[in-house]
Amino acid sequence: MPTQKLLGLSLSNISIILKAFKIQQLLTNMRILLLGSGGRENALAWKIAQSTHCEKLFIAPGNPGTAKYGTNLPISLLDFEAIKKACINEKIDLVVVGPEEPLVKGITDYLISTPALKNLDVIGPGKNGAQLEGSKAFAKAFMMRHNIPTAAYKEFTLGNYAEGVQYLQQHPLPIVLKADGLAAGKGVVICENHLEAIAEFELMIQRAKFGEAGKKVVVEQFLKGIEMSVFVLTDGKHYVILPEAKDYKRVGEGDTGPNTGGMGAISPVPFADDQLMKKIEEKVIKPTVDGLQKEGLEYRGFIFLGLMISGDEPYMIEYNCRMGDPETEVVIPRLKNDLVELLKAAANQQLDKVNVDTDPRTAVTIVAVSGGYPGDYKKGIEIKGLSDINPEDSILFHMGTAEQAGKIVTSGGRVFCITSYGRSVFDAAEISKEELGKVSFTGMEYRSDIGYEFD
C-alpha cells in the first residue's frame, strides 16, 4: 500500500480529522459569557444552551428571557473591569459579544490583553476591525479600497461645512445623510429635497443632533432596490455564510411611518436565489474578508452585510460588526449546527473545516412594541400570557422586559418577539400572529403584515 495512504485515507484527510478531533477536545465543558440584554442575546442564549459543549452559560446583563438558559449577571456592557473580573472569577473560556458599542469601544482588545485571561477566546472583532460599523466613513473607504460595489459618497466635517452645503445644493434627489459614528440606529436620514438636506446637515454638524457620532457626516447617493441582510461568521481568514434575512424597519403597516430598530424579519429571503447569493459572495463577502486580512484587521466574529439589491446586482449599504436584531431571531433558529462548535472554530481559525447546515423551513418573527414607540412610551406594564406560547413551532424571545415583584413587565420600546416556522412566509407569519394573540400588555402593538410582499 502506498505510504501516503492509511486505511484508505489520504494524509490530507487524516490531517482534517485530527484537527476536527482537536477542536472537539477544546470544546469539552466550556464556560461561556454572552454580553447583551436584547432579543438577539435571547436567541443566542437559546441556541448556545442547546450545545453539548456548554457546561455553563452566563449572560451580562441579560433579561428575563435569557435567564431561562443561563445565569444573568448584573454587569453593565461598558464596565470592562467588571466583565474582566467575571471572566476570571467564573473561569470563562469563551466570550460572545452581542451588541456593537462594547466592540467599537474595544472590549475584545481589553480582555485578550489581560494576562490572567491568556486562554480566553472572544467572538467579536478588535477595536480596529469594529470600525467597519463604528465609522461610516471608514467603512465606505474600505469598500472603495477593495472594489466592493456601493453608492457614491463624500464626507464632511465642520472644517469643510460650507463645501458640504454647496455639494448638497447640487446633489441629485433623494439625498442620504449618515452620521459617521454610532447613533443607536437613528443616524441615517433620507431627504426628499435640498432644503431638508441642508437643514439636517446643519443639525448634525452645527447643532450636534447625534452628538459625537454626527461630527462627521457621510453624504451618499440614494440607491433604489430591495434591502436584505447577509450574515457571515469569519475567523479573519475563512468564513461561513449563515442564513440570510430581510427585516422591516418602519413602524407602520405597508412600510409606513418612522424607522424603528426593527418590527420583524423573515428568513430565507424568497428572491435570494443561488445566482444572487453567488454574486454577493464573489463581489462582497470574499473581498471583505480578504480586505480585513490584507489590512491586518483582527476579526473573529460576525459580519452583518446590509445590502441593497438593485436590479439583480448587490450593493453594500453598511457593515455591522455583530448580528442584527430582530434578524438574529430568524437566522439562529434556522441554523442546525451546534453554535458553540462554529464559534470555537472561528476562535481557532478553523472555519474552513466546517459546513453550515440550514433548516429548510421559513422562519418569521414579529415584534410586539410599546404604544407610542418609536416615540415616547410607558415602561413597567405587566405582560400576561408569556407562558402560553406553543413550543411546537414558535419561540418567544424577550427584547425589552424586566422582572419586578415576580412579574414580567415592559422595559423598552421593543418588548418581545415571536418566531415561528412554516412552509412559506405566509404560513410562518400566520402562526406568529396567532401566538401573539395569546400575549398581551396595555398598549401593545405589532405589524400584522411582516413579509406582506411575499404572500
Secondary structure, DSSP 8 states (H G I E B T S, - for coil): --TTEETTEEHHHHHHHHHHHHHHHHHTTEEEEEEE-SHHHHHHHHHHTT-TTEEEEEEEE--TTGGGTSEE----TT-HHHHHHHHHHTT-SEEEE-SHHHHHTTHHHHHHT-GGGTT-EEES--TTTTHHHH-HHHHHHHHHHTT--B--EEEE-GGGHHHHHHHHHTS-SSEEEEESS--TT--EEEESSHHHHHHHHHHHHTS-TTGGGGSSEEEEE---SEEEEEEEEE-SS-EEE---BEE--EEETTTEEEE-S-SEEEES-TT--HHHHHHHIIIIIHHHHHHHHHTT----EEEEEEEEEETTEEEEEEEESS--TTTHHHHGGGB-S-HHHHHHHHHTT-GGG----B--SEEEEEEEE-TTTTS------B-B-GGG--TTTEEEEESSEEEETTEEEE-SSEEEEEEEEESSHHHHHHHHHHHHTT-B-TT-B--S-TTGGG-
